[in-house]
Amino acid sequence: MATPLSADRLVDVLRSEGLRVVEHRSWRTHNRNHKGLWGPVHGVMVHHTVTSGTESSVELCYNGHATLPGPLCHGVIAKDGTVHLVGNGRANHAGLGDGEVLRAVIGETSLPVKNEADTDGNRYFYGFECVNLGDGKDPWPEAQLLAIEQASGAICRAHGWSQRSVIGHLEWQPGKVDPRGFTMDAMRTRVAARLAQDSGGPAGPPAGRPAPRPRPRPRPVAYEPFPGAAFFASGRRSAIVTAMGRRLVAEGCGRYRVGPGPSWSEADRSSYAAWQRKLGYTGRDADGTPGRRSWDRLKVPKG
């Protein structure tokens, strides 16, 4: 049994684990506490969003939709590993699940096969939605998997839990398949290694098993400064154009048949125009020529 972390404490423990954290809108007071109890908390639940694009996924998880009001989780983990906090308190992410699974999480024992939906999970679990289509084809970048490991490990460390307090939605509620694309057993193994390495855990690995290799902290991401509108002219060839195109694809704005590639093209212009429209620009402000404000919000990584 544990008291939920305060907003300040949650931010602190996530950042202490090496995560980049973005506080979205009024997340600190955004919750569903008027619909039921929040806490005591017993574990962390991992989901996939069935969406693409960071900004739209974060907004969906903050606002919810007509049949399920937001917040739909506590944090959204983007493909680049950034954690966007969208709720603090009770959130509509877990729904009804199997009480036997909850008891196993509390006791940190092996999970039973879920076959009931008789227990309110929104009360007892932190929830992280991870940006992924959930079709088994959408990739899980290492930066995103590392962030899931870090976020789960941070909360487990704060409450004194082991990796057995981390479960997937598919292990909680009958009929759910998320997260799809990696196994929760593999993720729990990663969380266990992180907790042991960083907390002065066992002096050595079990006999016959090699010691886990320390996992390096991620380096801060450096972004390309705006090169000026004149940079984006016919015939321009640069790795910056390729990096820009990849970010546009990640944001769901790619209009490429092939690529993206290093040569500035009409496909790049069309894709960037889609990005500008996504940000709310119209008319001449959405003509596909990058401007400083839209470029800074795209966050094109260096290298």
Summary of the structure (lengths in Angstrom):
residues: 303
radius of gyration: 20.8
end to end distance: 45.4
largest distance: 66.8
contacts: 953
relative contact order: 0.13
helix: 37%
strand: 13%
